[in-house]
Amino acid sequence: MKPSMCLWLCTLKISFLCFNFSVKPVSSVLHSYSDHCFSIVPEPVPNSEPPGYEFGSFGPSQSGFYYSDGDFRVVSSNITRHTNSFSFYTTAVSQTDKDGVFMIEGSFELQSPFVLQSLLYGSGSSKGSVSTPHVPPTVADYKNPFILKLHGFWYESLGELCMVGTGSSYLKEGTLLTPAAVLKLHNIKTSSSITSLITGTLESLSPSNDSNYFEPISILLFPQLNYKFTFVSGDSTDELSDGSDPEKNLPVYDVLRGRTFCSKFTSLVFRNVYNLQYTGCRSNKKCLPRDGVIANLPGSMSLSAVDCSDVLKRVQILLTFDDNTKPSRHEKRFDPNTTLIGEGIWDDKKNQLHVLLCRFLDITNSWSNAHVGDCTTRLSLRFPAIWSIKETSTIMGQIWTNKTVDDSGYFEKIVFQSTENRIDTLYRSKYEYTELDRVSNLCTEKKLARNKRQRYPSPKFSGMRFSISVKSSKGRTGWGFADALTVNNQLYMHTHLMFAAINDDFERLTRWEPQGRANISYIIDIKWHNPLKLTNEGSASIALDEKMEITAEGIYDADTGGLCMVGCRKISSIDQFGNASMDCDIILNFQFAPVKGFKNERYIRGRIRSIREKSDLLYFHPLDVSSVAYSREQARHTIWTMDLEIAMVVISQTLACLFVRSQLYHSKRQPNRLPFTSLVMLVILTLGQLIPLVLNYEALFHQKNDQGTVLFQTGGWLEVNEVIVRITSMVAFLLQLRILQQAFLSRSNDRNGKGLWFAEKMSLLVTLPLYLYGAFVVLLADRANYRCDTVLLPTRPVDYWQRSTWDDLKSYAGLISDGFLLPQILFNIFSSSRENALSPSFYIGTSLVRLLPHAYDLYCDHSYVEYKGTSIYANPAKDFFSTAWDVIILIGVLLLAAIIYLQQQFGGCCIVPKRFRWRKSYEKIQAVGQS
């Protein structure tokens, strides 16, 4: 046997032995089952029939919660701090020689809060379906830090389960423990209802002084299988109704829209957060369905499904009042004191979901004896069919009790509204305009000048939904979205494609026609930017963004592009009970850009201002709003421009290769002139080809992940041409490198090399500080002008992306490449050379290649808004482009080319005044000395 093979087998053997000692197998603790479980479920003998994966109301995977009064020290504190959830996976269910007793094998696991399974169990496993077992990890890791492999027996008639086993626990310090424990669960019956609750304990089998020991924990689980909806019947729905008008609620078929009851409610209702309004409680008494005074009233709640039936339209839910004092949004701890469990049914007559809610009782110090009771709380949930400026929630409801005021646990009615309003899901809803009279009084009609008639977006234009940038007069900035809610009496259903909703007939109009005015409503969400805050440990933390929510309605004039609305903003935490209020003294004015004609720099501009007195507490300073308008016509223009620029890039790179090749041919024909070529110039040209290839910055046509518009859906045309440009760039780089190599070798072998090297060093001493000083100026200007549309001289009339310091330095590198002839001019001056070192086709042709993007930039109409990535040929990421820069660079490059021509005709010092030229006598002495 080869030594390497022997070593490998030995290593495998040692690893196997270490693994066996690290985690005890289940069989090693079988003898302890009788010691700990005999009094609960006597140990029978299992038979050899194929195992299953379900028993009683337990499914193949079951989630639950635990409570520890002591220190659960065998589990990482990173896990126990954020969640108290666990999972039990059934791996085998076998019959035994005793009727009604089954052998159970499974694993008890605690998981990281970032990989926890959802509590939404669905309707469980259906009969006849094939369930697959969960294969637990062999050893705990950072995702599953605590694992117990358990073996035991379940007594069906008594509902008792007792299991023992060992496992592994992975602490954050890297320590691997091997705890042993006994799991005891009660009330696991073959069927379950709303009052069914599985409870139990998990106790350590290790001595108290052992590192594997942990304090006993109590356990609570909700039955997953064989649930029977019996608590709420169709006859009792009148008692659960909130008395609202059924005509003002959407029927269930308008909500489902072809989907099943459970799937729709899971996505729409059970993944939402609801704001709470307390209608009558005072002094924090009689506010929630619990006894005593509550220190911190919750401001929101959430609903989750435990079980659901599509056929019966019934659901078992958990209602959780969110704790405002949670230190982290990742906090997922279950607290039965702030949770209610209930059973609901959809009422087709009243178009409501009626829910009967119960409390968890006997949960003071342990959950092992917890049970469900006090089912006196009621909840109704509905989907409003009519919205208004003050009511735009897609889901609303109430919570109340049927107790009297003097009863313990009585509380005043609570109203809740959804926070995540999915407008597109309820297309049957209608909007009721209530503030149009105020709009008419507060908004002045803009008169249309006959000679300024331009076409503005139709109110059905998809661009009526746009993102906004907000800046207050105090300098605070924010961003958000303006979503059109309705246009006249129709719900505005925006699509996810930018141009799908534009009317082609409207775009084909060649003359102006009046479009009229339309009533319109909006929902505007603004998030204010907050700076980073330092924690006590010195690390940076990001504070939650403050939000500003405004609902508005008004009039849009399609003939002038003016939008004027009255708005209402939600103001939360006005009183100590968390009740929200509305400020409806707000005016919003927006001006849309025309579809043709490029005034307004293609921006949608606007202002949001309060009409209250400055002394009023609800007054706020005016907010300036801007956004970019982009139409299909502009998209066609942009795509056509991109195609043109792609072709121009390919042509320019090909010409660059030809011009470099002409210089190689010139050097081959006249090799004696090659040493008089500036090496600094050749290095700049070589790096100008190399850097884009190596750094791959912007990749010439690099598409950002957030540019998912139809502008970039060009069928791979950009990618194909990117390859072509890269090939030509590589060829140009290799040719430049060849010229550099030849010039260096010829300079080294030239007998007059010392004088030429002196001239090279002098030119380098002049250009290098000049380039460094220019970079320093760029950095200073970048710090002074760090805005979206101001970098040195503005690079565009509209820059819709924010330039970084790195972007400016890359543009400055392009500026150096534009002036590639400067080192050659200095070399000619210091060497007094009049040799034709450069071929006219090379220096004139290369100069033209550098000038063409700037000439193109001057020629093209840049009134269209340009998104980052749409400019390929005159790319601001590769050079400075603006009217000022284009003119400066055009004049500068032509001047440098003219100087080279004069130097090669009349000598390197022909441009230097006579008083500063090298003296001829010195030249003669130098020549004689060299000879």
CORLINUR-V530896 format. One record per residue. N is the residue number from 1. RES is the residue in one small letter. OMEGA is omega as a letter, one per 30 degrees, with the letter a starting at -180 (none if undefined). NEAR is the number of other C-alpha atoms within 10 Angstrom. Layout:
n: {N | N}
res: {RES | RES}
omega: {OMEGA | OMEGA}
near: {NEAR | NEAR}
This chain:
n: {1 | 2 | 3 | 4 | 5 | 6 | 7 | 8 | 9 | 10 | 11 | 12 | 13 | 14 | 15 | 16 | 17 | 18 | 19 | 20 | 21 | 22 | 23 | 24 | 25 | 26 | 27 | 28 | 29 | 30 | 31 | 32 | 33 | 34 | 35 | 36 | 37 | 38 | 39 | 40 | 41 | 42 | 43 | 44 | 45 | 46 | 47 | 48 | 49 | 50 | 51 | 52 | 53 | 54 | 55 | 56 | 57 | 58 | 59 | 60 | 61 | 62 | 63 | 64 | 65 | 66 | 67 | 68 | 69 | 70 | 71 | 72 | 73 | 74 | 75 | 76 | 77 | 78 | 79 | 80 | 81 | 82 | 83 | 84 | 85 | 86 | 87 | 88 | 89 | 90 | 91 | 92 | 93 | 94 | 95 | 96 | 97 | 98 | 99 | 100 | 101 | 102 | 103 | 104 | 105 | 106 | 107 | 108 | 109 | 110 | 111 | 112 | 113 | 114 | 115 | 116 | 117 | 118 | 119 | 120 | 121 | 122 | 123 | 124 | 125 | 126 | 127 | 128 | 129 | 130 | 131 | 132 | 133 | 134 | 135 | 136 | 137 | 138 | 139 | 140 | 141 | 142 | 143 | 144 | 145 | 146 | 147 | 148 | 149 | 150 | 151 | 152 | 153 | 154 | 155 | 156 | 157 | 158 | 159 | 160 | 161 | 162 | 163 | 164 | 165 | 166 | 167 | 168 | 169 | 170 | 171 | 172 | 173 | 174 | 175 | 176 | 177 | 178 | 179 | 180 | 181 | 182 | 183 | 184 | 185 | 186 | 187 | 188 | 189 | 190 | 191 | 192 | 193 | 194 | 195 | 196 | 197 | 198 | 199 | 200 | 201 | 202 | 203 | 204 | 205 | 206 | 207 | 208 | 209 | 210 | 211 | 212 | 213 | 214 | 215 | 216 | 217 | 218 | 219 | 220 | 221 | 222 | 223 | 224 | 225 | 226 | 227 | 228 | 229 | 230 | 231 | 232 | 233 | 234 | 235 | 236 | 237 | 238 | 239 | 240 | 241 | 242 | 243 | 244 | 245 | 246 | 247 | 248 | 249 | 250 | 251 | 252 | 253 | 254 | 255 | 256 | 257 | 258 | 259 | 260 | 261 | 262 | 263 | 264 | 265 | 266 | 267 | 268 | 269 | 270 | 271 | 272 | 273 | 274 | 275 | 276 | 277 | 278 | 279 | 280 | 281 | 282 | 283 | 284 | 285 | 286 | 287 | 288 | 289 | 290 | 291 | 292 | 293 | 294 | 295 | 296 | 297 | 298 | 299 | 300 | 301 | 302 | 303 | 304 | 305 | 306 | 307 | 308 | 309 | 310 | 311 | 312 | 313 | 314 | 315 | 316 | 317 | 318 | 319 | 320 | 321 | 322 | 323 | 324 | 325 | 326 | 327 | 328 | 329 | 330 | 331 | 332 | 333 | 334 | 335 | 336 | 337 | 338 | 339 | 340 | 341 | 342 | 343 | 344 | 345 | 346 | 347 | 348 | 349 | 350 | 351 | 352 | 353 | 354 | 355 | 356 | 357 | 358 | 359 | 360 | 361 | 362 | 363 | 364 | 365 | 366 | 367 | 368 | 369 | 370 | 371 | 372 | 373 | 374 | 375 | 376 | 377 | 378 | 379 | 380 | 381 | 382 | 383 | 384 | 385 | 386 | 387 | 388 | 389 | 390 | 391 | 392 | 393 | 394 | 395 | 396 | 397 | 398 | 399 | 400 | 401 | 402 | 403 | 404 | 405 | 406 | 407 | 408 | 409 | 410 | 411 | 412 | 413 | 414 | 415 | 416 | 417 | 418 | 419 | 420 | 421 | 422 | 423 | 424 | 425 | 426 | 427 | 428 | 429 | 430 | 431 | 432 | 433 | 434 | 435 | 436 | 437 | 438 | 439 | 440 | 441 | 442 | 443 | 444 | 445 | 446 | 447 | 448 | 449 | 450 | 451 | 452 | 453 | 454 | 455 | 456 | 457 | 458 | 459 | 460 | 461 | 462 | 463 | 464 | 465 | 466 | 467 | 468 | 469 | 470 | 471 | 472 | 473 | 474 | 475 | 476 | 477 | 478 | 479 | 480 | 481 | 482 | 483 | 484 | 485 | 486 | 487 | 488 | 489 | 490 | 491 | 492 | 493 | 494 | 495 | 496 | 497 | 498 | 499 | 500 | 501 | 502 | 503 | 504 | 505 | 506 | 507 | 508 | 509 | 510 | 511 | 512 | 513 | 514 | 515 | 516 | 517 | 518 | 519 | 520 | 521 | 522 | 523 | 524 | 525 | 526 | 527 | 528 | 529 | 530 | 531 | 532 | 533 | 534 | 535 | 536 | 537 | 538 | 539 | 540 | 541 | 542 | 543 | 544 | 545 | 546 | 547 | 548 | 549 | 550 | 551 | 552 | 553 | 554 | 555 | 556 | 557 | 558 | 559 | 560 | 561 | 562 | 563 | 564 | 565 | 566 | 567 | 568 | 569 | 570 | 571 | 572 | 573 | 574 | 575 | 576 | 577 | 578 | 579 | 580 | 581 | 582 | 583 | 584 | 585 | 586 | 587 | 588 | 589 | 590 | 591 | 592 | 593 | 594 | 595 | 596 | 597 | 598 | 599 | 600 | 601 | 602 | 603 | 604 | 605 | 606 | 607 | 608 | 609 | 610 | 611 | 612 | 613 | 614 | 615 | 616 | 617 | 618 | 619 | 620 | 621 | 622 | 623 | 624 | 625 | 626 | 627 | 628 | 629 | 630 | 631 | 632 | 633 | 634 | 635 | 636 | 637 | 638 | 639 | 640 | 641 | 642 | 643 | 644 | 645 | 646 | 647 | 648 | 649 | 650 | 651 | 652 | 653 | 654 | 655 | 656 | 657 | 658 | 659 | 660 | 661 | 662 | 663 | 664 | 665 | 666 | 667 | 668 | 669 | 670 | 671 | 672 | 673 | 674 | 675 | 676 | 677 | 678 | 679 | 680 | 681 | 682 | 683 | 684 | 685 | 686 | 687 | 688 | 689 | 690 | 691 | 692 | 693 | 694 | 695 | 696 | 697 | 698 | 699 | 700 | 701 | 702 | 703 | 704 | 705 | 706 | 707 | 708 | 709 | 710 | 711 | 712 | 713 | 714 | 715 | 716 | 717 | 718 | 719 | 720 | 721 | 722 | 723 | 724 | 725 | 726 | 727 | 728 | 729 | 730 | 731 | 732 | 733 | 734 | 735 | 736 | 737 | 738 | 739 | 740 | 741 | 742 | 743 | 744 | 745 | 746 | 747 | 748 | 749 | 750 | 751 | 752 | 753 | 754 | 755 | 756 | 757 | 758 | 759 | 760 | 761 | 762 | 763 | 764 | 765 | 766 | 767 | 768 | 769 | 770 | 771 | 772 | 773 | 774 | 775 | 776 | 777 | 778 | 779 | 780 | 781 | 782 | 783 | 784 | 785 | 786 | 787 | 788 | 789 | 790 | 791 | 792 | 793 | 794 | 795 | 796 | 797 | 798 | 799 | 800 | 801 | 802 | 803 | 804 | 805 | 806 | 807 | 808 | 809 | 810 | 811 | 812 | 813 | 814 | 815 | 816 | 817 | 818 | 819 | 820 | 821 | 822 | 823 | 824 | 825 | 826 | 827 | 828 | 829 | 830 | 831 | 832 | 833 | 834 | 835 | 836 | 837 | 838 | 839 | 840 | 841 | 842 | 843 | 844 | 845 | 846 | 847 | 848 | 849 | 850 | 851 | 852 | 853 | 854 | 855 | 856 | 857 | 858 | 859 | 860 | 861 | 862 | 863 | 864 | 865 | 866 | 867 | 868 | 869 | 870 | 871 | 872 | 873 | 874 | 875 | 876 | 877 | 878 | 879 | 880 | 881 | 882 | 883 | 884 | 885 | 886 | 887 | 888 | 889 | 890 | 891 | 892 | 893 | 894 | 895 | 896 | 897 | 898 | 899 | 900 | 901 | 902 | 903 | 904 | 905 | 906 | 907 | 908 | 909 | 910 | 911 | 912 | 913 | 914 | 915 | 916 | 917 | 918 | 919 | 920 | 921 | 922 | 923 | 924 | 925 | 926 | 927 | 928 | 929 | 930 | 931}
res: {m | k | p | s | m | c | l | w | l | c | t | l | k | i | s | f | l | c | f | n | f | s | v | k | p | v | s | s | v | l | h | s | y | s | d | h | c | f | s | i | v | p | e | p | v | p | n | s | e | p | p | g | y | e | f | g | s | f | g | p | s | q | s | g | f | y | y | s | d | g | d | f | r | v | v | s | s | n | i | t | r | h | t | n | s | f | s | f | y | t | t | a | v | s | q | t | d | k | d | g | v | f | m | i | e | g | s | f | e | l | q | s | p | f | v | l | q | s | l | l | y | g | s | g | s | s | k | g | s | v | s | t | p | h | v | p | p | t | v | a | d | y | k | n | p | f | i | l | k | l | h | g | f | w | y | e | s | l | g | e | l | c | m | v | g | t | g | s | s | y | l | k | e | g | t | l | l | t | p | a | a | v | l | k | l | h | n | i | k | t | s | s | s | i | t | s | l | i | t | g | t | l | e | s | l | s | p | s | n | d | s | n | y | f | e | p | i | s | i | l | l | f | p | q | l | n | y | k | f | t | f | v | s | g | d | s | t | d | e | l | s | d | g | s | d | p | e | k | n | l | p | v | y | d | v | l | r | g | r | t | f | c | s | k | f | t | s | l | v | f | r | n | v | y | n | l | q | y | t | g | c | r | s | n | k | k | c | l | p | r | d | g | v | i | a | n | l | p | g | s | m | s | l | s | a | v | d | c | s | d | v | l | k | r | v | q | i | l | l | t | f | d | d | n | t | k | p | s | r | h | e | k | r | f | d | p | n | t | t | l | i | g | e | g | i | w | d | d | k | k | n | q | l | h | v | l | l | c | r | f | l | d | i | t | n | s | w | s | n | a | h | v | g | d | c | t | t | r | l | s | l | r | f | p | a | i | w | s | i | k | e | t | s | t | i | m | g | q | i | w | t | n | k | t | v | d | d | s | g | y | f | e | k | i | v | f | q | s | t | e | n | r | i | d | t | l | y | r | s | k | y | e | y | t | e | l | d | r | v | s | n | l | c | t | e | k | k | l | a | r | n | k | r | q | r | y | p | s | p | k | f | s | g | m | r | f | s | i | s | v | k | s | s | k | g | r | t | g | w | g | f | a | d | a | l | t | v | n | n | q | l | y | m | h | t | h | l | m | f | a | a | i | n | d | d | f | e | r | l | t | r | w | e | p | q | g | r | a | n | i | s | y | i | i | d | i | k | w | h | n | p | l | k | l | t | n | e | g | s | a | s | i | a | l | d | e | k | m | e | i | t | a | e | g | i | y | d | a | d | t | g | g | l | c | m | v | g | c | r | k | i | s | s | i | d | q | f | g | n | a | s | m | d | c | d | i | i | l | n | f | q | f | a | p | v | k | g | f | k | n | e | r | y | i | r | g | r | i | r | s | i | r | e | k | s | d | l | l | y | f | h | p | l | d | v | s | s | v | a | y | s | r | e | q | a | r | h | t | i | w | t | m | d | l | e | i | a | m | v | v | i | s | q | t | l | a | c | l | f | v | r | s | q | l | y | h | s | k | r | q | p | n | r | l | p | f | t | s | l | v | m | l | v | i | l | t | l | g | q | l | i | p | l | v | l | n | y | e | a | l | f | h | q | k | n | d | q | g | t | v | l | f | q | t | g | g | w | l | e | v | n | e | v | i | v | r | i | t | s | m | v | a | f | l | l | q | l | r | i | l | q | q | a | f | l | s | r | s | n | d | r | n | g | k | g | l | w | f | a | e | k | m | s | l | l | v | t | l | p | l | y | l | y | g | a | f | v | v | l | l | a | d | r | a | n | y | r | c | d | t | v | l | l | p | t | r | p | v | d | y | w | q | r | s | t | w | d | d | l | k | s | y | a | g | l | i | s | d | g | f | l | l | p | q | i | l | f | n | i | f | s | s | s | r | e | n | a | l | s | p | s | f | y | i | g | t | s | l | v | r | l | l | p | h | a | y | d | l | y | c | d | h | s | y | v | e | y | k | g | t | s | i | y | a | n | p | a | k | d | f | f | s | t | a | w | d | v | i | i | l | i | g | v | l | l | l | a | a | i | i | y | l | q | q | q | f | g | g | c | c | i | v | p | k | r | f | r | w | r | k | s | y | e | k | i | q | a | v | g | q | s}
omega: {a | l | a | l | l | l | a | l | l | l | l | l | a | l | l | l | l | l | a | a | a | a | a | l | a | a | a | a | a | a | a | a | a | a | a | a | a | a | a | l | l | a | l | l | l | l | a | l | l | a | l | a | l | l | a | l | l | l | l | l | a | l | l | a | a | l | l | l | a | a | l | a | l | l | a | l | l | a | a | l | a | a | l | a | l | l | l | a | l | a | l | l | a | l | l | l | l | a | l | l | a | l | a | l | a | a | l | a | l | a | l | a | a | l | a | l | a | l | a | a | a | a | l | a | l | l | l | l | a | a | l | a | l | l | a | l | a | a | a | l | a | l | l | a | a | a | l | l | a | l | a | a | a | l | a | a | l | a | a | l | l | a | l | l | l | a | a | l | a | l | a | l | a | a | l | l | l | a | l | a | l | a | l | a | a | l | l | a | a | l | a | l | a | a | a | a | l | a | l | a | l | a | l | l | a | l | a | l | l | l | l | a | l | l | l | l | l | a | l | l | l | l | a | a | l | l | l | l | a | a | l | l | a | a | a | a | l | l | a | a | l | l | l | a | a | a | a | l | l | l | a | a | l | l | a | l | l | l | l | a | a | a | a | a | l | a | a | a | a | l | a | l | a | l | a | l | a | a | a | a | l | l | l | l | l | a | a | l | l | a | l | l | a | a | a | l | l | l | a | l | l | l | l | a | l | l | a | l | l | a | a | a | l | a | l | a | l | l | a | l | a | a | a | a | l | a | a | l | l | a | a | a | l | l | a | l | a | a | l | l | a | l | a | l | l | a | a | a | a | l | a | l | l | a | l | a | l | a | l | a | l | a | a | a | a | l | a | l | a | l | a | l | a | a | a | a | a | l | l | a | a | l | a | l | a | l | l | a | l | a | l | l | l | l | l | l | a | l | l | a | l | l | l | a | a | a | l | a | l | l | l | a | l | l | l | l | l | l | l | a | l | a | a | a | a | a | l | a | l | a | a | a | a | a | a | l | l | l | l | a | a | a | l | a | a | l | a | l | a | a | l | a | l | a | l | a | l | l | l | l | a | l | l | l | a | l | a | l | a | l | l | l | l | l | l | a | l | l | l | a | l | a | l | a | l | l | a | a | a | l | a | a | l | l | a | l | a | a | a | a | a | l | a | l | l | a | a | l | a | l | a | l | a | a | l | a | a | l | a | l | a | l | a | l | a | l | a | l | l | l | l | l | l | l | l | l | l | l | a | l | a | l | l | a | l | a | l | a | a | l | a | l | a | a | l | l | a | l | a | a | a | l | l | a | l | a | l | l | l | l | a | l | l | l | a | a | l | a | a | l | a | l | a | l | a | l | l | l | l | l | l | l | l | l | l | a | a | l | l | l | l | l | l | a | a | l | l | a | l | l | l | l | a | l | a | a | a | l | l | a | a | l | l | a | l | l | a | l | a | a | l | l | l | l | l | l | a | a | l | l | l | l | l | a | l | l | a | l | l | a | a | l | l | l | l | l | a | a | l | l | l | l | l | l | l | l | l | l | a | a | a | l | a | l | a | l | a | l | l | l | a | l | l | l | l | l | l | l | a | a | l | a | a | a | l | a | a | l | a | a | a | l | l | a | a | l | a | a | a | l | a | l | a | l | l | a | l | a | l | a | l | l | a | a | l | l | l | l | l | l | l | l | a | l | l | l | l | l | l | l | a | a | l | a | a | l | a | a | a | a | l | a | a | l | l | l | l | l | l | a | l | l | l | l | l | a | a | l | l | l | a | l | l | l | l | l | l | l | l | l | l | l | a | a | a | l | a | a | l | l | a | l | a | a | l | l | l | l | a | l | a | a | l | l | l | l | l | l | l | l | l | l | l | l | l | l | l | l | a | a | a | l | l | l | l | l | l | l | a | l | a | a | l | l | l | a | a | l | l | l | a | a | l | a | l | l | l | l | l | a | a | l | a | l | l | a | l | a | a | l | a | l | l | l | a | l | a | a | a | l | a | a | l | a | l | l | a | a | l | a | l | l | a | a | a | a | a | a | l | a | a | a | l | l | l | l | l | l | l | l | l | a | a | l | a | l | a | a | a | a | a | l | a | a | l | a | l | l | a | l | l | l | a | l | l | a | l | l | a | l | none}
near: {5 | 6 | 8 | 9 | 10 | 11 | 11 | 10 | 12 | 12 | 12 | 12 | 12 | 11 | 12 | 12 | 11 | 11 | 13 | 11 | 11 | 15 | 21 | 18 | 15 | 17 | 10 | 10 | 16 | 16 | 10 | 14 | 20 | 15 | 9 | 18 | 20 | 13 | 10 | 16 | 21 | 16 | 19 | 15 | 12 | 17 | 14 | 9 | 10 | 9 | 15 | 18 | 22 | 21 | 21 | 19 | 22 | 25 | 22 | 23 | 21 | 21 | 24 | 18 | 21 | 23 | 21 | 19 | 11 | 10 | 13 | 16 | 15 | 22 | 20 | 20 | 13 | 12 | 22 | 19 | 13 | 19 | 21 | 21 | 26 | 21 | 19 | 21 | 23 | 26 | 22 | 20 | 22 | 20 | 22 | 18 | 11 | 14 | 11 | 12 | 24 | 26 | 24 | 25 | 22 | 25 | 23 | 21 | 23 | 25 | 23 | 21 | 21 | 11 | 9 | 17 | 16 | 9 | 16 | 16 | 19 | 17 | 19 | 20 | 16 | 10 | 7 | 6 | 7 | 10 | 14 | 12 | 17 | 16 | 11 | 18 | 13 | 13 | 19 | 24 | 19 | 15 | 15 | 21 | 22 | 28 | 28 | 29 | 26 | 27 | 23 | 24 | 28 | 28 | 22 | 18 | 13 | 15 | 16 | 20 | 24 | 28 | 25 | 29 | 29 | 24 | 25 | 28 | 28 | 22 | 21 | 15 | 7 | 11 | 10 | 20 | 20 | 23 | 24 | 23 | 24 | 23 | 24 | 23 | 21 | 21 | 20 | 26 | 22 | 16 | 15 | 22 | 16 | 24 | 17 | 18 | 20 | 26 | 23 | 24 | 22 | 23 | 18 | 20 | 18 | 15 | 10 | 11 | 8 | 9 | 13 | 20 | 21 | 25 | 16 | 18 | 21 | 24 | 27 | 25 | 21 | 24 | 28 | 23 | 24 | 21 | 20 | 12 | 20 | 10 | 14 | 18 | 10 | 10 | 7 | 11 | 21 | 12 | 12 | 22 | 19 | 20 | 10 | 14 | 9 | 17 | 13 | 17 | 20 | 21 | 21 | 18 | 13 | 15 | 19 | 17 | 13 | 9 | 11 | 15 | 22 | 23 | 15 | 16 | 18 | 18 | 10 | 19 | 21 | 19 | 13 | 19 | 18 | 23 | 20 | 24 | 20 | 23 | 13 | 13 | 15 | 12 | 11 | 16 | 19 | 22 | 24 | 26 | 24 | 16 | 13 | 13 | 13 | 14 | 9 | 13 | 21 | 20 | 21 | 20 | 20 | 18 | 20 | 22 | 25 | 21 | 26 | 27 | 18 | 12 | 9 | 11 | 17 | 22 | 27 | 25 | 23 | 21 | 19 | 20 | 21 | 18 | 16 | 11 | 9 | 12 | 9 | 8 | 7 | 12 | 14 | 15 | 16 | 16 | 17 | 18 | 15 | 18 | 21 | 22 | 26 | 27 | 25 | 26 | 24 | 22 | 19 | 14 | 10 | 22 | 22 | 27 | 23 | 30 | 26 | 26 | 28 | 23 | 21 | 21 | 15 | 13 | 15 | 10 | 11 | 18 | 24 | 22 | 19 | 20 | 17 | 18 | 15 | 12 | 19 | 16 | 23 | 22 | 25 | 24 | 23 | 25 | 22 | 25 | 19 | 18 | 17 | 17 | 22 | 18 | 14 | 20 | 20 | 24 | 21 | 19 | 22 | 18 | 23 | 21 | 22 | 14 | 13 | 10 | 12 | 7 | 9 | 13 | 20 | 22 | 25 | 19 | 19 | 19 | 19 | 22 | 24 | 22 | 15 | 15 | 16 | 14 | 18 | 15 | 16 | 19 | 16 | 15 | 21 | 18 | 21 | 15 | 19 | 13 | 17 | 15 | 10 | 12 | 18 | 15 | 8 | 14 | 17 | 9 | 12 | 11 | 8 | 11 | 9 | 7 | 6 | 8 | 15 | 21 | 24 | 22 | 25 | 23 | 24 | 18 | 18 | 25 | 23 | 19 | 22 | 19 | 21 | 21 | 18 | 22 | 17 | 17 | 11 | 9 | 8 | 12 | 17 | 20 | 18 | 19 | 17 | 18 | 21 | 26 | 27 | 22 | 21 | 17 | 14 | 14 | 20 | 24 | 19 | 20 | 12 | 11 | 11 | 21 | 18 | 14 | 16 | 18 | 14 | 11 | 7 | 12 | 16 | 9 | 10 | 8 | 8 | 11 | 12 | 12 | 15 | 12 | 18 | 18 | 19 | 25 | 29 | 23 | 21 | 22 | 18 | 21 | 18 | 17 | 16 | 14 | 12 | 11 | 12 | 11 | 10 | 7 | 6 | 8 | 9 | 12 | 11 | 12 | 11 | 11 | 13 | 11 | 15 | 15 | 16 | 24 | 25 | 27 | 30 | 27 | 22 | 25 | 23 | 21 | 22 | 26 | 22 | 21 | 22 | 26 | 27 | 26 | 29 | 20 | 21 | 15 | 15 | 13 | 11 | 11 | 9 | 11 | 21 | 18 | 17 | 16 | 16 | 15 | 16 | 20 | 15 | 20 | 22 | 22 | 19 | 19 | 20 | 25 | 25 | 24 | 21 | 14 | 14 | 15 | 12 | 13 | 18 | 22 | 20 | 22 | 21 | 20 | 18 | 21 | 18 | 19 | 15 | 15 | 10 | 11 | 7 | 8 | 8 | 13 | 16 | 17 | 13 | 18 | 22 | 19 | 23 | 20 | 20 | 21 | 23 | 22 | 21 | 21 | 14 | 18 | 20 | 12 | 13 | 19 | 17 | 12 | 17 | 21 | 16 | 13 | 20 | 22 | 14 | 17 | 21 | 20 | 15 | 21 | 21 | 18 | 18 | 25 | 22 | 18 | 23 | 25 | 19 | 18 | 22 | 22 | 13 | 20 | 21 | 13 | 11 | 12 | 15 | 14 | 19 | 27 | 24 | 25 | 26 | 29 | 23 | 22 | 21 | 22 | 15 | 20 | 22 | 21 | 17 | 20 | 21 | 19 | 14 | 17 | 17 | 9 | 9 | 11 | 15 | 15 | 13 | 24 | 21 | 16 | 15 | 10 | 6 | 6 | 12 | 13 | 12 | 14 | 17 | 18 | 11 | 11 | 8 | 10 | 12 | 19 | 14 | 10 | 18 | 18 | 11 | 16 | 21 | 18 | 16 | 20 | 22 | 17 | 18 | 25 | 23 | 17 | 21 | 26 | 19 | 17 | 23 | 22 | 14 | 18 | 21 | 16 | 13 | 19 | 23 | 15 | 10 | 13 | 12 | 14 | 15 | 13 | 14 | 24 | 19 | 14 | 21 | 23 | 15 | 17 | 25 | 19 | 11 | 12 | 16 | 13 | 11 | 12 | 14 | 11 | 12 | 15 | 16 | 13 | 13 | 19 | 17 | 13 | 17 | 21 | 13 | 12 | 15 | 15 | 14 | 14 | 18 | 19 | 24 | 18 | 15 | 18 | 21 | 20 | 16 | 20 | 19 | 15 | 13 | 13 | 18 | 14 | 16 | 12 | 18 | 23 | 20 | 19 | 20 | 20 | 21 | 19 | 18 | 18 | 22 | 25 | 19 | 25 | 26 | 22 | 24 | 24 | 24 | 21 | 28 | 28 | 23 | 21 | 22 | 20 | 20 | 21 | 19 | 19 | 23 | 23 | 17 | 18 | 16 | 20 | 20 | 20 | 19 | 23 | 22 | 20 | 19 | 22 | 20 | 16 | 22 | 25 | 17 | 15 | 19 | 18 | 10 | 10 | 9 | 15 | 16 | 20 | 22 | 21 | 16 | 20 | 20 | 20 | 18 | 22 | 24 | 21 | 22 | 22 | 25 | 23 | 25 | 27 | 24 | 20 | 18 | 13 | 19 | 21 | 14 | 12 | 20 | 18 | 12 | 15 | 21 | 16 | 13 | 21 | 23 | 12 | 18 | 27 | 19 | 16 | 22 | 19 | 14 | 15 | 19 | 26 | 22 | 18 | 15 | 11 | 8 | 10 | 7 | 8 | 15 | 15 | 10 | 9 | 9 | 10 | 12 | 11 | 11 | 12 | 11 | 9 | 8 | 11 | 8}
